[in-house]
Amino acid sequence: MQVTDADLQYLEGVHAPLGPVLEEMLKTGRAEGVPIVSPASGRLLRVLVTALAPKRVLEIGTAIGFSTLW
């Protein structure tokens, strides 16, 4: 699946702002140089999981759990 910048901008426009926990994690991750997904990518993850409605999801994280919270 190829996701364009236009796709990510669309997702930014149709979703609510980040909650306080995600905002704090984003701020901390950026300040400490932790490689985390962008908020737009997190929103895309949420859309895909919601649309596909899998019984299970395996997320193998390597940072601070930011993408897991989406």
N, C-alpha and C positions, 0 to 999 in steps of 0.2 A: 504494500500500500504506500503510495506516494502522497505525502502531505505537503501542500504548498504554504507559503507565507500568507497567501490570501485565506486559506482554510483556517489557519491559526488566528488571523485577525478577526475573522467572522466569529470564531468561538469566544474571543475576548469580548466582543460586543454583545453577545446574547446571554452571557452568564453573569450571575451576581458577583460582586467583589469577593475577594478572598476573606475568609473568616480570620479572627485574631490569631488562632494557632498557626494557620498556614502563613499568615503575614509575618509572624515572629520567626518561623522556620526559614522563610525566604530571606528575611533580613540577616539572620544568623549565618545561613549558608553562604550568602554573598560576601558578608564581612570576613568570613573565615576561609573563603576560596573553595568551599565544598561544591563539587560538581553535582548539581541537582537539576531536575527537569524544569523547564520554563512553566509558568502558570498556564500558558496556552496548551502545552503538551499535557499537563495534568488534566485540563478540561477535556482534551481529546480522549485521554484514557478513561475518564468518567463516562463520556458519551458512548464509547465503544463497549465498555463493560455493561452499561445500562441497556444498550441496544441488543447486545448479544445474549444477555442474561445467562451467563455460564453458571454451572453449579459450583464450580471452584475456580479460584484464580491463584496462580502461584507468582508471586513477585519476589524476585531475588534482588534484594537491595545491596547497594555498595556504599551508601552515604549515610544520611540522617533520617531516612524514612519519609521524606517529603512526598514522593509519588504514591506511597502506600495510603496516605491519608485522603487522597482524591477519591 
